Amino acid sequence: MSKKKHDDVVPSAHRDNAREDAMNEAAGEPKPRKQATSPELGLVGMLRWAWTQLTSMRTALMLLLLLAVAAVPGSLFPQRVQDDFAVQTWIEDNPTWGPILDALQFFDVYSSFWFSAIYLLLFISLIGCIIPRARKHWQQMTTPPPRTPKRLQRLPEYGALELDDDGPAPEQALEDAAKALKKRRYRVEVRPNEDGTGSVGAERGYLKEVGNIIFHVSLVGVLICVALGSLFSYRGQKVIVEDEGFVNALAAYDNFYPGSWFSEDQLDPFSIQLNGFDRTFDRQLDGEGEPSEGFGSAIDFTADVTVQDGADAEPEETTLRVNHPVTLGGANLYLVGNGYAPVVTIRDGEGEVAFSGPVITRPDDGTYTSMMVMKAPDANPEQLGLQGLFLPTAVDAGDGMAVSVDPELGNPELHLNSYYGDLGLDEGLPQNVYVLETDDLDVLNSREVDAGGIVLAPGETQELPDGLGEIEFHEVQDYIAIDITYNPGQVGVLIFSIVATLGLIASLFMRRRRIWVTVERTSEGRTLATYGLLSRGEDFTLRDENIALRRQLESMWPVRPSASTTEE
């Protein structure tokens, strides 16, 4: 091209810049540097970049780890949904950090804004990973196998078979090779040439990626079911004394922990009544007739109950045992505790009944030595409180002490101290029914005062000092503690967890493999079949696949032994 023509093509602005640069270089002045300007992303570009970062697998793994870390405070600090009284006590005991942590929702971890944000981002990230990955995999599954390489001998596994003179023609050999690969569960495409030769492309192992996608989809399903369980589940505890019952109503629970979106309408009507309770203890003796090492230890607990699943259902008798729950109204009822409930009547100084009924005791050891507390705030002229021990089989231990030597009712006794004064119940503050605060109370009965402690057997009565009343011990009943749980997402969690495990197994143990077989004629006019194998990733069994394929082909064709070779 001539100079004139070149000037006609180059824009005038470029020519002027070039002349200016040449003049500056001639004058010894440095060439001015042009500042690079980065392109502006704009709002749409920023949103696209943020979406790409959020839906990457690395971000999903980081969010999963962050979710596990965010759940740690839930096990370090008391949670309001489980025990509001413990939360208030913790805040009062820590006046500096308590209000700060409460403002940051450390006592409501699983419903906090930061835990919910991490959970939601993880959910979105997983979905954003799955959808494009599934779309891409679908395209791969519907796309024919890759074209046949020109040099199969360069593949990790390679082999060649030269057929005898009476062997099949190249056209038939192609069809035979395709059938053999189909039997080995390969997706096959035959690529014939005009002269009868050609190649076969085969591929299998798509279930490996399918398993990976199923695993991630199941993980999303687990997250959804866990969220549903957290929002709509409830859990409660109830202590039922013998011959008493429980109706599934909110006011009937001793403790109740609802989900974030729980509604009282979720409580299906059902009832349970305790008819009797049986404890089985080890009573084995050794060869000398002495108690064995495990003598007296618990073996089994069985509660005979009558249940009614629904207002119109017929009552049914069944048994409730440890690790064998009863399902009523979609909720599972577990037997989690038991003990003795002495039936006691307390009369005040005016002869009126201030307390009467069974008292729930808390077993402290294997012999069912149990703590018990009684409060009579309606007693006159002074409020009364009693605390002490219930001993199922009491024996004298000396120095005025008694211990229980067996968990069964051999010699039941009450050993109590009594107090009078303000119990603190009139202030309306919640109290633990199993604890009696005696710091502001005056002692009536105790081993440390002249009146001594209270020791009662069934059927006995003892008057309190100063004419403040009396206590009567009637009999002993059994009680059970049940845990009632309702979680609409637990079945889904189980199903998705099993499916996720199967998908993970498929993704770990299945191999993505490709095989190409070419068929051509030799210079002698015979048919030569060559094949090569390739695996995606490390595959230590690819050699075994080579041997198996070769045996299958040799069983179909008459092969020349001298020319049958395989790359080692």
Solvent accessible surface area in square Angstrom, and as a share of the most:
residue,aa,sasa,rsa
1,M,175,0.78
2,S,58,0.37
3,K,160,0.68
4,K,151,0.64
5,K,124,0.53
6,H,96,0.43
7,D,43,0.22
8,D,108,0.56
9,V,103,0.59
10,V,36,0.20
11,P,76,0.48
12,S,67,0.43
13,A,61,0.47
14,H,114,0.51
15,R,66,0.24
16,D,82,0.42
17,N,78,0.40
18,A,61,0.47
19,R,135,0.49
20,E,100,0.45
21,D,40,0.21
22,A,61,0.47
23,M,140,0.62
24,N,29,0.15
25,E,110,0.49
26,A,93,0.72
27,A,73,0.56
28,G,65,0.62
29,E,97,0.44
30,P,119,0.75
31,K,115,0.49
32,P,85,0.54
33,R,232,0.85
34,K,188,0.80
35,Q,168,0.75
36,A,105,0.81
37,T,123,0.72
38,S,97,0.62
39,P,119,0.75
40,E,171,0.76
41,L,106,0.53
42,G,45,0.43
43,L,135,0.67
44,V,98,0.57
45,G,13,0.12
46,M,98,0.44
47,L,109,0.54
48,R,150,0.55
49,W,138,0.49
50,A,47,0.37
51,W,128,0.45
52,T,78,0.45
53,Q,66,0.29
54,L,38,0.19
55,T,18,0.11
56,S,35,0.23
57,M,62,0.28
58,R,166,0.61
59,T,30,0.17
60,A,3,0.02
61,L,107,0.53
62,M,125,0.56
63,L,17,0.09
64,L,74,0.37
65,L,124,0.62
66,L,86,0.43
67,L,23,0.11
68,A,63,0.49
69,V,86,0.49
70,A,10,0.08
71,A,32,0.25
72,V,72,0.41
73,P,20,0.13
74,G,12,0.12
75,S,94,0.61
76,L,122,0.61
77,F,44,0.18
78,P,35,0.22
79,Q,6,0.03
80,R,66,0.24
81,V,74,0.43
82,Q,90,0.40
83,D,67,0.35
84,D,69,0.36
85,F,108,0.45
86,A,32,0.25
87,V,0,0.00
88,Q,76,0.34
89,T,53,0.31
90,W,66,0.23
91,I,27,0.14
92,E,129,0.58
93,D,100,0.52
94,N,51,0.26
95,P,100,0.63
96,T,95,0.55
97,W,156,0.55
98,G,0,0.00
99,P,71,0.45
100,I,82,0.42
101,L,20,0.10
102,D,48,0.25
103,A,81,0.63
104,L,84,0.42
105,Q,57,0.25
106,F,49,0.20
107,F,0,0.00
108,D,37,0.19
109,V,0,0.00
110,Y,100,0.38
111,S,65,0.42
112,S,0,0.00
113,F,135,0.56
114,W,50,0.18
115,F,22,0.09
116,S,54,0.35
117,A,48,0.37
118,I,22,0.11
119,Y,40,0.15
120,L,105,0.52
121,L,72,0.36
122,L,1,0.01
123,F,51,0.21
124,I,56,0.28
125,S,0,0.00
126,L,5,0.03
127,I,59,0.30
128,G,5,0.05
129,C,11,0.06
130,I,19,0.10
131,I,89,0.45
132,P,65,0.41
133,R,81,0.29
134,A,36,0.28
135,R,137,0.50
136,K,126,0.53
137,H,8,0.03
138,W,163,0.57
139,Q,101,0.45
140,Q,54,0.24
141,M,67,0.30
142,T,80,0.47
143,T,71,0.41
144,P,77,0.48
145,P,8,0.05
146,P,47,0.29
147,R,184,0.67
148,T,25,0.15
149,P,40,0.25
150,K,181,0.77
151,R,126,0.46
152,L,7,0.03
153,Q,101,0.45
154,R,182,0.66
155,L,28,0.14
156,P,88,0.56
157,E,23,0.10
158,Y,33,0.12
159,G,0,0.00
160,A,11,0.09
161,L,0,0.00
162,E,25,0.11
163,L,0,0.00
164,D,44,0.23
165,D,114,0.59
166,D,120,0.62
167,G,20,0.19
168,P,30,0.19
169,A,49,0.38
170,P,0,0.00
171,E,88,0.40
172,Q,77,0.34
173,A,0,0.00
174,L,4,0.02
175,E,91,0.41
176,D,19,0.10
177,A,0,0.00
178,A,6,0.05
179,K,115,0.49
180,A,1,0.00
181,L,1,0.00
182,K,124,0.53
183,K,155,0.65
184,R,54,0.20
185,R,183,0.67
186,Y,11,0.04
187,R,75,0.27
188,V,29,0.17
189,E,59,0.27
190,V,61,0.35
191,R,52,0.19
192,P,94,0.59
193,N,85,0.44
194,E,185,0.83
195,D,97,0.50
196,G,7,0.07
197,T,14,0.08
198,G,8,0.07
199,S,12,0.08
200,V,0,0.00
201,G,0,0.00
202,A,1,0.01
203,E,3,0.01
204,R,40,0.15
205,G,16,0.15
206,Y,20,0.08
207,L,102,0.51
208,K,62,0.26
209,E,38,0.17
210,V,38,0.22
211,G,2,0.02
212,N,33,0.17
213,I,22,0.11
214,I,69,0.35
215,F,53,0.22
216,H,20,0.09
217,V,69,0.40
218,S,2,0.01
219,L,40,0.20
220,V,13,0.08
221,G,5,0.05
222,V,28,0.16
223,L,14,0.07
224,I,74,0.38
225,C,14,0.08
226,V,67,0.39
227,A,30,0.23
228,L,76,0.38
229,G,3,0.03
230,S,53,0.34
231,L,41,0.21
232,F,68,0.28
233,S,21,0.14
234,Y,5,0.02
235,R,83,0.30
236,G,0,0.00
237,Q,39,0.17
238,K,39,0.17
239,V,36,0.21
240,I,2,0.01
241,V,9,0.05
242,E,41,0.19
243,D,95,0.49
244,E,83,0.37
245,G,43,0.42
246,F,5,0.02
247,V,92,0.53
248,N,9,0.04
249,A,45,0.35
250,L,68,0.34
251,A,106,0.82
252,A,31,0.24
253,Y,21,0.08
254,D,76,0.39
255,N,73,0.38
256,F,40,0.17
257,Y,44,0.17
258,P,52,0.33
259,G,14,0.14
260,S,67,0.43
261,W,161,0.57
262,F,39,0.16
263,S,51,0.33
264,E,100,0.45
265,D,132,0.68
266,Q,41,0.18
267,L,20,0.10
268,D,62,0.32
269,P,81,0.51
270,F,5,0.02
271,S,31,0.20
272,I,2,0.01
273,Q,79,0.35
274,L,0,0.00
275,N,55,0.28
276,G,16,0.15
277,F,23,0.09
278,D,80,0.42
279,R,31,0.11
280,T,57,0.33
281,F,12,0.05
282,D,23,0.12
283,R,92,0.33
284,Q,127,0.56
285,L,101,0.50
286,D,66,0.34
287,G,89,0.85
288,E,153,0.69
289,G,45,0.43
290,E,96,0.43
291,P,72,0.46
292,S,32,0.20
293,E,184,0.82
294,G,32,0.30
295,F,76,0.32
296,G,10,0.10
297,S,58,0.37
298,A,54,0.42
299,I,112,0.57
300,D,41,0.21
301,F,34,0.14
302,T,30,0.17
303,A,0,0.00
304,D,62,0.32
305,V,1,0.00
306,T,34,0.20
307,V,9,0.05
308,Q,50,0.22
309,D,71,0.37
310,G,20,0.19
311,A,80,0.62
312,D,144,0.75
313,A,35,0.27
314,E,132,0.59
315,P,79,0.50
316,E,112,0.50
317,E,148,0.66
318,T,51,0.30
319,T,69,0.40
320,L,0,0.00
321,R,92,0.34
322,V,65,0.37
323,N,126,0.65
324,H,108,0.48
325,P,55,0.35
326,V,21,0.12
327,T,84,0.49
328,L,6,0.03
329,G,15,0.14
330,G,48,0.46
331,A,0,0.00
332,N,24,0.12
333,L,0,0.00
334,Y,75,0.29
335,L,9,0.05
336,V,92,0.53
337,G,22,0.21
338,N,20,0.10
339,G,0,0.00
340,Y,6,0.02
341,A,0,0.00
342,P,0,0.00
343,V,25,0.14
344,V,0,0.00
345,T,9,0.05
346,I,0,0.00
347,R,74,0.27
348,D,6,0.03
349,G,33,0.31
350,E,115,0.51
351,G,48,0.46
352,E,108,0.48
353,V,84,0.48
354,A,19,0.15
355,F,57,0.24
356,S,71,0.46
357,G,16,0.15
358,P,43,0.27
359,V,9,0.05
360,I,39,0.20
361,T,0,0.00
362,R,98,0.36
363,P,49,0.31
364,D,92,0.48
365,D,72,0.37
366,G,57,0.55
367,T,38,0.22
368,Y,19,0.07
369,T,22,0.13
370,S,0,0.00
371,M,61,0.27
372,M,3,0.01
373,V,17,0.10
374,M,4,0.02
375,K,34,0.15
376,A,0,0.00
377,P,45,0.28
378,D,111,0.57
379,A,4,0.03
380,N,72,0.37
381,P,94,0.59
382,E,65,0.29
383,Q,28,0.12
384,L,1,0.01
385,G,0,0.00
386,L,1,0.00
387,Q,43,0.19
388,G,14,0.13
389,L,57,0.28
390,F,0,0.00
391,L,1,0.01
392,P,0,0.00
393,T,21,0.12
394,A,5,0.04
395,V,61,0.35
396,D,118,0.61
397,A,61,0.47
398,G,33,0.31
399,D,137,0.71
400,G,62,0.60
401,M,92,0.41
402,A,19,0.15
403,V,69,0.40
404,S,10,0.07
405,V,83,0.47
406,D,26,0.14
407,P,3,0.02
408,E,74,0.33
409,L,81,0.40
410,G,58,0.56
411,N,65,0.33
412,P,21,0.14
413,E,33,0.15
414,L,0,0.00
415,H,40,0.18
416,L,3,0.02
417,N,46,0.23
418,S,1,0.01
419,Y,19,0.07
420,Y,54,0.21
421,G,15,0.14
422,D,89,0.46
423,L,14,0.07
424,G,18,0.17
425,L,60,0.30
426,D,113,0.59
427,E,122,0.55
428,G,66,0.64
429,L,118,0.59
430,P,93,0.59
431,Q,65,0.29
432,N,76,0.39
433,V,104,0.60
434,Y,69,0.26
435,V,62,0.36
436,L,14,0.07
437,E,117,0.53
438,T,40,0.23
439,D,132,0.68
440,D,131,0.68
441,L,15,0.07
442,D,77,0.40
443,V,69,0.40
444,L,8,0.04
445,N,2,0.01
446,S,12,0.08
447,R,154,0.56
448,E,165,0.74
449,V,56,0.32
450,D,156,0.81
451,A,54,0.42
452,G,21,0.20
453,G,25,0.24
454,I,1,0.00
455,V,76,0.44
456,L,3,0.01
457,A,28,0.21
458,P,58,0.36
459,G,59,0.57
460,E,84,0.38
461,T,66,0.38
462,Q,47,0.21
463,E,132,0.59
464,L,7,0.04
465,P,34,0.21
466,D,122,0.63
467,G,59,0.56
468,L,17,0.08
469,G,13,0.12
470,E,44,0.20
471,I,0,0.00
472,E,41,0.18
473,F,0,0.00
474,H,70,0.31
475,E,87,0.39
476,V,28,0.16
477,Q,38,0.17
478,D,22,0.12
479,Y,12,0.05
480,I,0,0.00
481,A,22,0.17
482,I,0,0.00
483,D,20,0.10
484,I,0,0.00
485,T,36,0.21
486,Y,48,0.18
487,N,56,0.29
488,P,63,0.39
489,G,3,0.03
490,Q,81,0.36
491,V,94,0.54
492,G,17,0.16
493,V,43,0.25
494,L,110,0.55
495,I,95,0.48
496,F,67,0.28
497,S,44,0.28
498,I,93,0.47
499,V,56,0.32
500,A,11,0.09
501,T,73,0.42
502,L,110,0.55
503,G,4,0.04
504,L,70,0.35
505,I,84,0.42
506,A,21,0.16
507,S,14,0.09
508,L,103,0.51
509,F,146,0.61
510,M,74,0.33
511,R,77,0.28
512,R,15,0.05
513,R,19,0.07
514,R,73,0.27
515,I,0,0.00
516,W,8,0.03
517,V,1,0.01
518,T,28,0.16
519,V,2,0.01
520,E,79,0.36
521,R,130,0.47
522,T,33,0.19
523,S,116,0.75
524,E,116,0.52
525,G,45,0.43
526,R,46,0.17
527,T,8,0.05
528,L,41,0.20
529,A,0,0.00
530,T,15,0.09
531,Y,0,0.00
532,G,0,0.00
533,L,0,0.00
534,L,61,0.30
535,S,16,0.11
536,R,157,0.57
537,G,61,0.59
538,E,136,0.61
539,D,20,0.10
540,F,171,0.71
541,T,65,0.38
542,L,11,0.05
543,R,68,0.25
544,D,87,0.45
545,E,9,0.04
546,N,0,0.00
547,I,66,0.33
548,A,33,0.26
549,L,0,0.00
550,R,27,0.10
551,R,168,0.61
552,Q,38,0.17
553,L,1,0.00
554,E,69,0.31
555,S,93,0.60
556,M,72,0.32
557,W,9,0.03
558,P,53,0.33
559,V,26,0.15
560,R,68,0.25
561,P,121,0.76
562,S,99,0.64
563,A,28,0.21
564,S,29,0.19
565,T,77,0.45
566,T,37,0.21
567,E,90,0.41
568,E,178,0.80
